[in-house]
């Protein structure tokens, strides 16, 4: 079973649900996250732990972790969850916490990845699923998808091309994890069975 953490739209969450993965619950740090309704409409348990109701990050993360643990998940998947998580939280879910990031890490960690990719003039962009570590948007890479950057791309056209691939690679990575097929070798991740950890899309 997995628990998905969201803050907004929830398209990656939806891709995980649509892939038939065993989603125990969706938890949001914002009550107005549109993804909550989508999950509820699919009959999935939802919860809201609003970060702004807590005086400290530690208090928020403790409440969040307690709520997560009620569902006893094997895996926690961050899907557009817009809070930085402190080392203590990350440690609690070590090896069981995945994130999807809209760039080919280690390029462009943080926010505004598509604008920054366009400004840098890179010809290849994409997305990454990685294990979460205490350092933001770093951590062992599970799978990446690469897409071309076209001369006439806007932020929106590039974002649309990337998010389409996010919906391809995230369910794949989560399934591998739930099947216990991810092997951590130093900083590198190998998939038992040798499935491809790279998707290259020309579209
Ligand atoms: C995605 O681009 C994801 O990579 C990033 O935040 C965005 C969330 O989108 N971490 P959605 O809520 O899954 O539609």
Boltz pocket constraint, residues with backbone or C-beta under 6 A from the ligand:
constraints:
  - pocket:
      binder: B
      contacts: [[A, 6], [A, 8], [A, 9], [A, 10], [A, 11], [A, 12], [A, 13], [A, 79], [A, 80], [A, 81], [A, 100], [A, 101], [A, 102], [A, 127], [A, 163], [A, 166]]
      max_distance: 6.0
